[in-house]
Amino acid sequence: MAERVIVKLTTMDGETVEVEKDIACKSILVKGIVDDSGTDDDIPLHSVKKAILDKIIEYCTHIHAHAPPEIEKPLRSNELSGVVS
């Protein structure tokens, strides 16, 4: 069984949140930082508040378990509600 790797994300308001690497790396921003710097140090997210990070982690956890739907391109509409559920 693979070892769970945890990353520490630090928000602009000084809060630190621990998240599994596989989930955190669903965020392209976090994945880029992890690819460049690894997971040993805290990852600073200077423009993200804790409440927003909680929502991001919730979404990343969801898409980790359930692949997001494919979006047809070109878009049929400028209204995203008409493109995704």
N, C-alpha and C positions, 0 to 999 in steps of 0.2 A: 504494500500500500504506500502511495506517495506521501511524503511529509507535507503537512500544511504549512505554507509560507505566509507569514503575516506581514503586512506593510502598515506603517504608521503615517497617517495623513494629518497634518497640522493646519488648522484653518486660520483665517485672518484675525479671528477673535481669540486665538491662543489655545483653542481646544484641540486635543489629539484624539483621533479615532483609529482603532485597530481594525483592519479589514483583511480578509484572505486575498492574497495576491491575484488569484484567478478572477475574483470578482472586481477588485480595484482596477485591474488592467482592461476591463471592458471600456473604461474611459481612455480615450486616445491620449489625452494630456498625461494622465498618470502612467500609462504604458510607455510613453516616450521618456518620461523621467526615470522609470524603472530600468528601461533598456540602456539609458545613458549612465545612470549612477548606481543601480542595484537597489537592494532593499534593506541594507544595513542601517542607513540613517533615516530620520523622519523626512517625509516628503512635504515641503511647505506649499500650501495652496493660498498664496497671499491675497487673492481676490475672491475667495469663497468663504461665506459665513457658515457656521456649524449647522444651522437649520437647512440651508441649501445642500450642504454635503450629505446630510441625512437623507434627503430626497434623491440625490444622485446615487447614493449607495443602495437605496431601495430599488431604484430603476435598474442598476447594474446587477443586483441580485436577481431580479426578475428575468432580465434577458440572459443571465447565465443559465437559468433553469429552462427558459422558454425562448427559443430563437425569435428575434423580431421578424415581423413580416417583411418580405421583399417589396420594395417600393418601385412601381413601374416607372420607367423613364422613357421618353420625356413625360413630365407631369401633365395630367389631363386637366388640372385646375390649379389656380393659385391658392385655393382653400385647402389646407392640409387635412381638414376633417373629411374632405371628399376623396382623399388619397389613402389614408390609413384609418383603422378603427380605433 
